[in-house]
Amino acid sequence: RVIQSVVKSTKMKKTITVAWQRQVRHPKFGKYVQRYTNLHAHDETEQAKVGDLVEVMETRPISKLKRWRLVRVVRQATTTR
């Protein structure tokens, strides 16, 4: 499984935190609501930065929390300062 999402944190060594956003239909009201899941992905070369759009791939367990790895940086973040 491959997911494209935005990097939220790069504070750990060789690890990025990615916020995976998806829309789920509410069981009672039928309205679509947004759900977020924070994924921990392995970034061996530490090339991803906060705000980058990245592609992560599901993989074997790498550590206690890491079950994903970085495939590529799709689009780099734009700085607005």
Disulfide bonds with the S-S distance in Angstrom:
none
